[in-house]
Amino acid sequence: MKKIILTLALLAATAATTQTLAQQKNPRWWAGGSIGFNSSEASGNINSESNSFSIAPEVVYNFSDRWGAGLRLGVYTFDSERHGDGIEEDTRGFSVAPFARYSFARWRGVTFFADGGLIYSSSDDEGHNDGNYSTVEQRRIGLFVDPGFSVRISRHLAMTARTNIFTAGYSAHRTSSYGAANETLSWNAKVNSPFSVDDFLGSFTLGFSLTFD
């Protein structure tokens, strides 16, 4: 499914570059974001089903033709159930990410950029297993770098695509199970290769924005 989305995004980018937007400057404001939903079922010895939903609105203010500042919010949910063994999982989370945007190249109606900034995320996971109850709380703060591109479809509408190439930060985990709690603090960093299909598609997002000059 992600490969299909990527193909459609590239086709849309190619089509949009034929429009007469070559002489327009970077819009002063961007306001938009992305929405994702996935539902899957698996059958076999144990049948299972899962659903996930995410929404990530963002706003960007360009104070020059090259530089801008933005804020991205994120809300996501995930739930799964395995029929037959009573295992259920329910996750809720949110994120807040202020960032700077550097637009380093333009070609016709396409702008290539890189977002870099801070991100704070929080999630709570609840699990049930044959009457046993467990929770996992995670709080994370870190840095990120997301390159991407935007395509001016019309004067006030643009398509935006990006992927993550670097994340680093501290994570605090608190696990509670069978009445006992355990807390851990860890540092992690990850570099996603732009030449790896799995890394690229794993963090690829596609959205639309309203633009205002």
Helices and strands as residue ranges (DSSP letters): H 2-16, E 29-42, E 47-62, E 67-83, E 87-107, E 110-129, E 132-154, E 157-162, E 166-177, E 180-191, H 197-202, E 205-212
